[in-house]
Amino acid sequence: MKILAEEMSKGDLERSEVVFDGPMVKGVVDVGRRLLAVDADLHADLERMLLENGSRQDEVTRRKIVEVVEQWIK
């Protein structure tokens, strides 16, 4: 699991430690802190990781990764 705190290019994302298992990657967003948690079997694991790292429940949302990636990739 990984928390992304900055926008990255598509190439940077492809070279990152994030494991893409097929066409979909689960993602959870902290909209207040502009963080993206990715790379887990369950959304719940990503959500817990964000909450354990200071995110507030009311600002954490599960999203379809396509929407998330389009917002984060330059």
Buried (B, 14 or more C-beta within 10 A) or exposed (E): BBBBEEEBEEEEBEEBEBEEEEEEBBBBBBEEBBBBBBBBEEBEBBBBBBBEEEBEEEBBEBBEBEEBBEEBBE
